[in-house]
Amino acid sequence: MKPLKFVFPRLFQLSANKDVFIGESGKWVNGSWVWDLKWRREFFDRVSEAANELLSIISNFAPNAGCADGWTWIASPDGQYSTKSAYIKATRNETTMSIINKETLARVWDTPAPQKAIVTTWRILRNRLSTCDNLRKRNVPLGEEELKCNACIHQKETTNHFFLLCPKI
Ligand SMILES: [Zn+2]
């Protein structure tokens, strides 16, 4: 039997009001907030259990009566979404190659080289090229022989091997 945390995403699929704000998902009754979640159909056992657990979790929460509903992007201090804040959020825990720091990486974009050379350089420094080892990390099914460098056919094809170590290249 699946744990309830795997059933919660299904609840969202069954919600009849996916795009509404919190204020539209309940009402104030005698000073207390009462949730009024709407569903597209009746539930079966596990989903019904998950819906009850969801209601018990959110029952301790009540919206602020004097505040307008709205969306907040928690990755930026002002709550407003921007591409820059999404990029920072997405790359915060990433490790770059040890030979280069983030400031140096940012300066790649200021060079007068052609745009495609800049993009390729950035991809090399971030280890984002479609080398065999990176393809395998992204679940592309490659056998052991297919992982080898296409030039020397001896070593595993990695960015470092391809640009720095391969004797054929
Ligand atoms: Zn090679």
Residues whose N, C-alpha, C, O or C-beta is under 5 A from the ligand:
A	BS01	ZN	C149 A151 C152 I153 C166
